[in-house]
Each structure stands twice: as structure tokens, then as C-alpha cells.
Amino acid sequence: MSADPSPLNIVRVTDRYVVVDKPAGLLSVPGKGPANQDCVSERVRTMFPEALGPLVVHRLDMDTSGLIVVALDPDAQRDLSAQFQQRRTAKRYIALVDAIPNVQSGTIDLPMRADIDRRPLQIVDHEHGRPSVTHWSLLAFEVDRSRLELEPVTGRTHQLRVHLAAAGMPILGDVLYGPQPRTRELADRLCLHASRLGFREPGKGEGGWIELASTPPF
């Protein structure tokens, strides 16, 4: 799917950073080639031309919607990036999955690595994969599907998508890891949304914790 060309939905703006509610189908950063330059960072650059950034702090998959923070100056970028790298942020996602789990919560602990023959796909590899952990909890049953809240402990590429598929709970609309053609028939987009994001205000040390929320569009 392609992203909505309208201006970005800004959830919070300061002179140091902005938090954006990214639509599905929009890249976080520029891709390869002139056709893939539209992205969150470039739209932020247009909206805030006086800023010294925008500088990327973290990314969401193109098909994932939800909260993403973009720094507006180099010091803010270093501070926020360190928080993500050191796992001092709070991240939660909402997903609709093609499964009815028989327990209320669980942890998926499966090491992952890139599939070198089919990039950008990722695979579970118990010998060569990097440690990857996801906590999940059941929010609701919805007829033939379930709504889960996800907490990634690590931040591997496609981690939530790979972990849920490997656990027998593929995300609706996931054309990379879900069973076809069923996955395409159940949803017209990847039903994965970054719903909560918490971090400390840049430059405020152990103080200044902020947490933001976004309602999934599915």
C-alpha cells in the first residue's frame, strides 16, 4: 500500500524533537532511487526548515504505522539514540493476528538473522542468529482473530513479524511472513501499529520521562 500524501500527524513537537504518527506505507528514511525519497525524515525536514536535522533516531518498517521520534538537532539525536541502543525506552505495539491463543500471555525467545539469499527477509537461526526476545499479551478475541499487545525487548529488523509467524500467530496483512493467499485476504495492510512510546526528554538525564500513545487505525 502507498502512504497518505497529506502532511504528517505530529503528536508532539518541541525545539529538540518531534514525535510523528507514521502512516502505513511510508518509509522512515529515504530508500534507494528517486521514487523512494518520500519518507518521515524528509517530510519533517520540509515541515521544520529551520531545524538542524531532522536526524533519525529509530525506524519503523514501511508497512508498520505508529509512533516514531525524529530529532531536530545533533545533541538530541545522540541522546535519544543512546536511549534506544541501551534499551532505556518503552515501546509497545498492537497487532491483529491470525490465531486464537490458548494462554493470556507469553514470551517468544528466538534468535534471528538476515536471510542472505532473500534480503530483506529475516529468519530464525538457533546457531547463527542474534538474541531476540518479544513479550506478548492477549487484549481481545475478535471473531477469527486476536488482538495482541507486543513488547519487543530487542529491536531486530522485522522482529515482531518473524516471531509471531514462528509462534503460529502471523500478523494479518503480512505478505512477507504470513501464509499466502490467506494473509492478503484477511487484511489490506500489515496490522501492526506502534501504539506507545516512552523516553526521557533529551538533556534531562534521569528526569523528564514522557510517554505517548496512538490508537491503531484497525
C-alpha positions as CSV (number, residue, x, y, z in Angstrom):
1,M,0.0,0.0,0.0
2,S,1.1,3.6,-0.6
3,A,1.2,6.2,2.2
4,D,-1.2,9.1,2.6
5,P,0.4,12.1,0.8
6,S,-1.1,14.5,3.4
7,P,1.1,16.2,6.0
8,L,2.3,14.1,8.8
9,N,0.3,13.8,12.0
10,I,2.5,15.4,14.6
11,V,1.8,14.0,18.1
12,R,4.3,16.1,20.0
13,V,6.7,18.9,18.9
14,T,9.5,20.6,20.9
15,D,12.5,22.6,19.8
16,R,14.6,19.4,20.2
17,Y,12.4,16.7,18.6
18,V,9.1,15.8,17.1
19,V,7.0,12.6,17.5
20,V,5.1,11.6,14.4
21,D,2.2,9.1,14.0
22,K,3.5,7.5,10.8
23,P,1.0,6.1,8.3
24,A,1.5,2.6,6.9
25,G,3.2,2.6,3.5
26,L,5.6,5.5,4.3
27,L,9.4,4.9,4.7
28,S,11.1,6.1,7.8
29,V,14.2,7.2,5.9
30,P,14.9,7.7,2.2
31,G,15.2,4.5,0.1
32,K,17.2,3.7,-3.0
33,G,16.3,5.6,-6.1
34,P,14.3,8.9,-6.8
35,A,11.0,7.1,-6.4
36,N,11.7,6.2,-2.8
37,Q,12.7,9.6,-1.4
38,D,9.4,10.4,0.3
39,C,9.7,9.4,4.0
40,V,9.2,10.6,7.5
41,S,12.6,12.3,7.8
42,E,12.1,14.3,4.5
43,R,8.6,15.3,5.4
44,V,9.8,16.5,8.8
45,R,12.6,18.4,7.1
46,T,10.0,20.2,4.9
47,M,7.8,21.0,7.9
48,F,10.7,22.3,10.1
49,P,13.1,24.0,7.6
50,E,14.9,25.9,10.4
51,A,15.8,22.7,12.3
52,L,19.4,21.4,12.3
53,G,18.1,17.9,11.5
54,P,15.9,16.1,11.0
55,L,18.1,13.3,12.4
56,V,16.9,9.7,12.5
57,V,16.7,8.1,16.0
58,H,15.0,4.8,15.2
59,R,12.9,3.3,12.4
60,L,9.6,1.6,11.7
61,D,9.1,-0.8,8.8
62,M,7.4,0.9,5.9
63,D,4.3,-1.2,6.4
64,T,4.1,-0.5,10.1
65,S,2.2,2.5,11.3
66,G,2.5,4.4,14.6
67,L,4.8,6.5,16.8
68,I,8.3,7.5,15.7
69,V,10.5,10.2,17.2
70,V,12.8,12.4,15.0
71,A,15.5,14.6,16.5
72,L,15.8,18.2,15.3
73,D,19.4,18.8,16.4
74,P,22.6,16.6,16.7
75,D,22.7,16.6,20.5
76,A,19.1,15.5,20.8
77,Q,19.8,12.7,18.2
78,R,22.8,11.4,20.2
79,D,20.8,11.5,23.5
80,L,17.7,9.8,22.1
81,S,19.7,7.2,20.0
82,A,21.6,6.2,23.2
83,Q,18.3,5.6,25.0
84,F,17.2,3.3,22.2
85,Q,20.5,1.5,22.0
86,Q,20.7,1.0,25.7
87,R,17.0,-0.2,25.9
88,R,16.0,2.7,28.2
89,T,12.9,3.4,26.2
90,A,9.4,1.9,26.4
91,K,7.8,0.5,23.2
92,R,4.5,-1.2,22.8
93,Y,2.8,-2.4,19.6
94,I,-0.7,-3.6,18.8
95,A,-1.2,-6.4,16.3
96,L,-4.1,-8.3,14.8
97,V,-3.0,-12.0,14.4
98,D,-4.5,-14.9,12.5
99,A,-4.7,-17.1,15.6
100,I,-6.7,-17.7,18.8
101,P,-4.0,-18.3,21.6
102,N,-5.0,-20.6,24.4
103,V,-3.0,-18.6,27.0
104,Q,-3.2,-14.9,28.0
105,S,0.5,-14.0,27.5
106,G,3.9,-15.4,26.6
107,T,7.5,-14.7,25.6
108,I,9.0,-15.5,22.3
109,D,12.8,-16.1,22.5
110,L,14.1,-17.0,19.1
111,P,17.4,-15.8,17.7
112,M,17.3,-14.1,14.3
113,R,19.5,-13.1,11.4
114,A,19.1,-11.8,7.8
115,D,18.3,-14.3,5.1
116,I,21.3,-13.6,2.9
117,D,19.7,-15.2,-0.1
118,R,16.4,-13.3,0.2
119,R,17.1,-9.9,1.7
120,P,15.4,-8.0,3.3
121,L,13.8,-11.2,4.8
122,Q,14.8,-12.3,8.2
123,I,14.9,-15.9,9.6
124,V,15.1,-17.7,12.9
125,D,18.5,-19.3,13.3
126,H,19.4,-21.0,16.5
127,E,23.1,-21.3,15.6
128,H,24.0,-18.0,14.0
129,G,21.1,-15.7,14.9
130,R,21.3,-12.7,17.3
131,P,19.3,-13.0,20.6
132,S,15.8,-11.7,20.0
133,V,13.0,-11.5,22.6
134,T,9.4,-10.4,22.4
135,H,6.8,-10.4,25.2
136,W,3.1,-10.5,24.2
137,S,-0.2,-10.4,25.9
138,L,-3.8,-11.0,24.7
139,L,-6.0,-8.0,24.6
140,A,-9.1,-9.4,22.9
141,F,-10.6,-12.1,20.7
142,E,-12.2,-10.7,17.5
143,V,-14.2,-13.5,15.8
144,D,-11.5,-15.4,13.9
145,R,-8.5,-13.3,15.0
146,S,-6.9,-11.9,18.2
147,R,-5.6,-8.5,19.2
148,L,-2.3,-8.6,21.0
149,E,-0.1,-6.1,22.7
150,L,3.6,-6.6,22.0
151,E,6.7,-5.6,23.9
152,P,10.0,-6.1,22.0
153,V,12.9,-6.4,24.4
154,T,15.4,-6.4,21.5
155,G,14.9,-4.4,18.3
156,R,15.9,-6.7,15.4
157,T,14.7,-6.0,11.8
158,H,11.2,-7.5,11.3
159,Q,11.4,-9.0,14.8
160,L,7.7,-8.9,15.7
161,R,6.7,-10.2,12.3
162,V,9.1,-13.1,12.4
163,H,8.5,-14.0,16.0
164,L,4.7,-14.0,15.7
165,A,4.8,-16.0,12.5
166,A,7.2,-18.6,14.0
167,A,4.9,-18.9,17.0
168,G,1.9,-19.7,14.8
169,M,0.3,-16.3,15.1
170,P,1.1,-14.5,11.8
171,I,0.1,-10.8,11.7
172,L,-2.8,-10.1,9.4
173,G,-1.7,-8.5,6.1
174,D,1.9,-9.6,6.5
175,V,2.8,-10.6,2.9
176,L,6.4,-11.4,3.8
177,Y,5.9,-13.8,6.6
178,G,2.2,-14.8,6.7
179,P,0.7,-17.7,4.8
180,Q,-0.5,-16.8,1.3
181,P,-3.1,-16.1,-0.1
182,R,-4.9,-16.1,3.3
183,T,-2.8,-13.3,4.6
184,R,-3.8,-11.0,1.8
185,E,-7.4,-11.9,2.0
186,L,-7.7,-11.1,5.7
187,A,-6.4,-7.5,5.6
188,D,-5.3,-5.0,3.0
189,R,-2.4,-3.7,5.2
190,L,0.0,-5.0,7.8
191,C,-2.0,-4.9,11.0
192,L,0.9,-3.8,13.2
193,H,1.0,-0.4,15.0
194,A,3.5,1.3,17.3
195,S,1.0,2.3,19.9
196,R,3.1,3.6,22.8
197,L,6.5,5.2,23.0
198,G,8.3,6.4,26.2
199,F,11.6,8.1,26.5
200,R,13.4,10.8,28.5
201,E,13.5,14.3,27.2
202,P,16.9,15.0,25.7
203,G,19.3,16.6,28.1
204,K,17.3,16.0,31.2
205,G,19.2,13.0,32.4
206,E,17.2,10.7,34.7
207,G,14.3,13.2,34.8
208,G,11.9,14.3,32.1
209,W,10.2,10.9,31.3
210,I,7.5,11.2,28.7
211,E,5.1,8.6,27.3
212,L,2.9,9.0,24.3
213,A,0.1,6.9,22.9
214,S,-1.6,6.3,19.5
215,T,-4.7,4.4,18.6
216,P,-4.4,1.8,15.9
217,P,-6.3,2.5,12.7
218,F,-7.5,-1.1,12.6
